[in-house]
Amino acid sequence: MTPPRNGPLAVALRYEGKGAPRVVAKGRGLVGERILEAAKQNGVPLEHNPILAEALSRVELEAEIPGQLYLAVAEILGFLLRASGRLR
């Protein structure tokens, strides 16, 4: 059964250089909108990837992302870092 889709789904990750990135915020609808707005206001780059967001939304808050998602997250982080000029 697919969960209802009521508004945007947003998942925020934090990577501190050790271990895997952690899910630090997630939400759908109004909460998702607030996460996206906070990211925009703080200059955090955004990636629109509904399938990955759905998978990441199943990870508990403050938990590291599971190994199955490493490659997908690494590719997006690399793209965002190159786009921002922080990685060549």
Secondary structure, DSSP 8 states (H G I E B T S, - for coil): ------S-EEEEEE--SSSS-EEEEEEETHHHHHHHHHHHHTT------HHHHHHHTTS-TT-B--GGGHHHHHHHHHHHHHHHTS--
